[in-house]
Amino acid sequence: MSFVPASFEILGYVLVAPHLLGVNIMEAAVMGAVLGAVSPAVVVPRMVQLMETGYGTKKGIPQMILAGASCDDIFVIVLFTTFTGMAQGGNPQLMDFVNIPVSIVLGVALGAVVGWLLSRFFETAYAHQHCVRNSTKVIIVLGVSFTLMAVETWLEGIVSVSGLLAVVSMACVLNIKSPAFVSKRLSEKFGKLWIAAEVILFVLVGAAVDIRYTMSAGGAAVLMILCALLFRAVGVCLCVAGTKLTRKERLFCVIAYLPKATVQAAIGSVPLAMGLPCGQIVLSVAVLGILITAPLGAIGMDATYRKLLTRENLEE
């Protein structure tokens, strides 16, 4: 669930987009990488709600979707970085694909080390009665995150490291090593920051979209998105094949893996900013993907979870 559905969706773009949208295979791969990620902003709150209310928890369905969607985003972002580099540099090389697992492993390792060092720093400061306020911790974590992103650029050409994956890994380790109340307060503060950042993000995406270009590519782009979602549904079904999940539960997994929003908003305009010939069409398809799949997935999950999932008695 962490990479197979996304891989199938990207494969769908590679196979179909050249015929429907007139792009080449590498541009189709970039488009697939942009559209291949699940939206954590749509999926995560609903899976948390299901875990709190007990729907599907006996078989670990919301936990599986939550973990799979998080890894799915990381996997797709790493592929996006690789594909855009290949699109800029010309013909793909074997090392471009070898660097994918290398960047994942090194990114996780770097982030884990930095997260552990941060937790030790906060613990040492507290032990010496130098209490670091939560607001200060947020600033420190943000500064370290930007530094990890810069490390990816600094090491370019020497070794492949995923800065985004390092940031995620750092946050995970910091959450594990920190007391529960500290993690909760930091999460709340970052949640408040995200409210403003999300508005800015979508405003910038809207400002970059040429609505006339989007409308002209509308019919073919919508058909492409729907075809890719079918490929993704096949990938999800393969992942849950052979499990103890019922048909209804498998259908819910397919629905939960449909929505796209924040990741597409964050990276949809990057190919255009990089000057790639496919930048405008990639951004247009990303916007249409958000408009189609975000409400489809959100409404689909909200309307079906009571019918498709079994509720566990939390009082037992």
FENTA-V100608 format. One record per residue. RES is the residue in one letter. SS is DSSP state (helix for helix, strand for strand, loop for the rest). PSI is psi as a letter, one per 20 degrees, with the letter a starting at -180 (NA if undefined). D_CENTER is the distance of its C-alpha to the mean C-alpha in whole Angstrom. Layout:
RES&SS&PSI&D_CENTER  RES&SS&PSI&D_CENTER
//
This chain:
M&loop&i&13  S&loop&i&10  F&loop&h&11  V&helix&g&14  P&helix&g&13  A&helix&h&10  S&helix&g&13  F&helix&g&16  E&helix&g&14  I&helix&g&14  L&helix&h&18  G&helix&g&18  Y&helix&g&18  V&helix&h&20  L&helix&h&23  V&helix&h&23  A&helix&h&22  P&helix&h&25  H&helix&h&27  L&helix&h&26  L&loop&i&24  G&loop&k&27  V&loop&r&24  N&loop&r&25  I&helix&g&23  M&helix&h&21  E&helix&h&20  A&helix&h&19  A&helix&g&16  V&helix&g&15  M&helix&g&15  G&helix&h&13  A&helix&h&10  V&helix&g&10  L&helix&i&10  G&loop&i&8  A&loop&q&5  V&loop&q&6  S&loop&o&6  P&helix&h&6  A&helix&h&9  V&helix&g&11  V&helix&g&10  V&helix&g&11  P&helix&h&14  R&helix&h&16  M&helix&h&15  V&helix&g&17  Q&helix&g&20  L&helix&h&20  M&helix&h&21  E&helix&h&23  T&helix&i&25  G&loop&j&25  Y&strand&p&24  G&loop&j&23  T&helix&h&23  K&helix&h&26  K&helix&j&24  G&loop&k&21  I&helix&g&19  P&helix&h&17  Q&helix&g&16  M&helix&g&15  I&helix&g&13  L&helix&g&11  A&helix&g&11  G&helix&g&10  A&helix&h&7  S&helix&g&6  C&helix&h&7  D&helix&g&6  D&helix&g&3  I&helix&g&6  F&helix&g&8  V&helix&h&7  I&helix&h&7  V&helix&g&10  L&helix&h&11  F&helix&g&11  T&helix&g&13  T&helix&g&15  F&helix&h&16  T&helix&h&17  G&helix&g&19  M&helix&h&21  A&helix&h&21  Q&helix&h&23  G&helix&i&25  G&loop&c&26  N&loop&p&27  P&loop&q&24  Q&loop&q&25  L&helix&h&25  M&helix&h&24  D&helix&h&21  F&helix&h&20  V&helix&h&22  N&helix&i&20  I&helix&g&16  P&helix&h&17  V&helix&g&19  S&helix&h&16  I&helix&g&14  V&helix&g&17  L&helix&h&19  G&helix&g&16  V&helix&g&16  A&helix&g&19  L&helix&g&20  G&helix&h&17  A&helix&g&19  V&helix&g&22  V&helix&g&22  G&helix&g&20  W&helix&g&24  L&helix&h&26  L&helix&g&24  S&helix&h&25  R&helix&h&29  F&helix&g&29  F&helix&h&29  E&helix&g&31  T&helix&g&34  A&helix&g&34  Y&helix&h&34  A&helix&h&37  H&loop&j&39  Q&loop&k&39  H&loop&m&37  C&loop&p&34  V&loop&o&31  R&loop&q&30  N&helix&h&26  S&helix&h&26  T&helix&h&27  K&helix&g&25  V&helix&g&22  I&helix&g&23  I&helix&g&24  V&helix&g&20  L&helix&g&19  G&helix&g&22  V&helix&h&21  S&helix&g&17  F&helix&h&18  T&helix&g&21  L&helix&h&18  M&helix&h&16  A&helix&h&20  V&helix&h&21  E&helix&g&19  T&helix&g&21  W&helix&h&24  L&loop&j&24  E&loop&p&23  G&loop&i&26  I&loop&g&26  V&loop&q&23  S&loop&p&20  V&loop&p&18  S&loop&o&14  G&helix&h&14  L&helix&g&10  L&helix&h&11  A&helix&h&14  V&helix&g&13  V&helix&g&11  S&helix&g&14  M&helix&g&16  A&helix&h&15  C&helix&g&15  V&helix&g&19  L&helix&h&20  N&helix&h&19  I&helix&g&21  K&helix&h&24  S&loop&q&24  P&loop&q&26  A&helix&g&25  F&helix&h&26  V&helix&g&25  S&helix&h&21  K&helix&g&22  R&helix&g&23  L&helix&g&21  S&helix&g&18  E&helix&g&20  K&helix&g&21  F&helix&h&17  G&helix&h&17  K&helix&h&20  L&helix&h&19  W&helix&h&15  I&helix&g&18  A&helix&g&19  A&helix&h&16  E&helix&g&15  V&helix&g&18  I&helix&g&18  L&helix&g&15  F&helix&h&16  V&helix&g&20  L&helix&h&19  V&helix&g&17  G&helix&h&20  A&helix&h&22  A&helix&i&21  V&loop&p&21  D&loop&o&25  I&helix&h&25  R&helix&g&28  Y&helix&h&26  T&helix&g&24  M&helix&h&26  S&helix&h&28  A&loop&j&25  G&helix&g&25  G&helix&g&26  A&helix&h&25  A&helix&g&21  V&helix&g&21  L&helix&h&23  M&helix&g&20  I&helix&g&17  L&helix&h&19  C&helix&g&20  A&helix&h&17  L&helix&h&16  L&helix&g&19  F&helix&g&18  R&helix&g&15  A&helix&h&17  V&helix&g&19  G&helix&g&17  V&helix&g&16  C&helix&h&20  L&helix&h&21  C&helix&h&18  V&helix&i&20  A&loop&p&24  G&loop&i&26  T&loop&r&25  K&loop&j&27  L&loop&q&25  T&loop&r&27  R&helix&h&26  K&helix&g&25  E&helix&h&23  R&helix&h&21  L&helix&h&21  F&helix&h&19  C&helix&h&17  V&helix&g&16  I&helix&g&16  A&helix&h&14  Y&loop&j&11  L&loop&g&12  P&loop&q&11  K&loop&p&9  A&loop&e&9  T&helix&g&8  V&helix&g&5  Q&helix&h&9  A&helix&h&11  A&helix&h&10  I&helix&i&10  G&loop&h&12  S&loop&i&16  V&helix&g&15  P&helix&h&17  L&helix&g&20  A&helix&h&20  M&loop&i&21  G&loop&j&23  L&loop&q&22  P&loop&h&24  C&loop&j&21  G&helix&g&20  Q&helix&g&21  I&helix&h&21  V&helix&g&17  L&helix&g&17  S&helix&g&19  V&helix&h&17  A&helix&g&14  V&helix&g&16  L&helix&h&17  G&helix&g&14  I&helix&g&13  L&helix&h&17  I&helix&g&17  T&helix&h&14  A&helix&g&14  P&helix&h&17  L&helix&g&18  G&helix&g&15  A&helix&g&16  I&helix&h&20  G&helix&g&20  M&helix&g&18  D&helix&h&21  A&helix&i&24  T&helix&i&23  Y&helix&h&22  R&helix&h&26  K&helix&h&27  L&helix&h&25  L&loop&q&25  T&loop&p&27  R&strand&p&28  E&loop&q&29  N&loop&o&32  L&loop&i&31  E&loop&i&34  E&loop&NA&35
//
